[in-house]
Amino acid sequence: MTEYPEFLLRADNQRIAYRRVAGEGPTVVWLGGFHSDMTGTKAQVLADQAQATGGAFVRFDYFGHGQSDGAFRDGTISRWREDALAVIDDLTQGPLVLVGSSMGGWLACLAAIARPERVKALVLIAPAPDFTEKLMEPELSQEARAAIARDGLWIRPSEYDDGGYAITRELLEDGARWSILPGPVPIEAPVRVLQGGADPDVPWAHALDLANALESQDVIFTLIKDGDHRLSRPQDLERLVAAVSEAKGLIEMDADPVARRLARAARARNAAIVSAEHWAAADIGPDEE
């Protein structure tokens, strides 16, 4: 099966770029991070895994990201949530596992709340719910605040983009409307959280607050003490593949609790099919901020 870029036309004639691996079983949907795109290492590893195992997988670029239409500075949490729901509604069928990284963890939660009948499990990597209000805005310098008040935006420097990227007043104000913390967060599906203890962008305590706020009783929080924000090292990618494999198995085995426990133990012993050597050789691109 060959994966290639396609485009989903939205109602406003803006196109959302996506890549899809056809397969069987629950569909895994990748939701990337703020100012990232669908070609990052973690998304590619999951695409490779889907092809290797015959699973279904979809990844996409939000409006203003990657190969999708639109200007990044015009994006908001509302718009990116709508993009995620459009991908779910128009490009997938049946039960879903949402895999959300950084901002994508927040959007995965919002999508799960909106589509509880479809979203049967979540895997969240350094999830950043409410990041515009709770993580980004408090860190803005006086200069940045003044620029936003005066011009409606501030250009944030980035090691991945020589020109930086815009943080707008609209983004901050709109993000506050979608706040889900302190909870409770009405998600009852199983959730697996992978969080780096050395993450400079999303403190592990913030991700733990989300885990504790979820209504689901099947939540496992894995703290990788020396892990950074990307969690794209070979050992981190193995954990990601294992978590996604487990999440898919939880859906498939949901009707049989005994088989579910046995399958979980088997996957924990041997979940990674794509070799760590392959991942180590992969070209690590601009993953999530």
Secondary structure, 3 states (H helix, E strand, C coil): CCCCEEEEECCCCCEEEEEEECCEEEEEEEECCCCCCCCCHHHHHHHHHHHHHCEEEEEECCCCCCCCCCCHHHCCHHHHHHHHHHHHHHHCCCCEEEEEECHHHHHHHHHHHHCCCCEEEEEEECCCCCHHHHHHHHHCCHHHHHHHHHHCEEEEEECCEEEEEEEEHHHHHHHHHCCCCCCCECCCCCEEEEEECCCCCCCHHHHHHHHHHECCCCEEEEEECCCCCCCCCHHHHHHHHHHHHHHHHHHHCCCCHHHHHHHHHHHHHCCCCCCHHHHHHCCCCCCCC
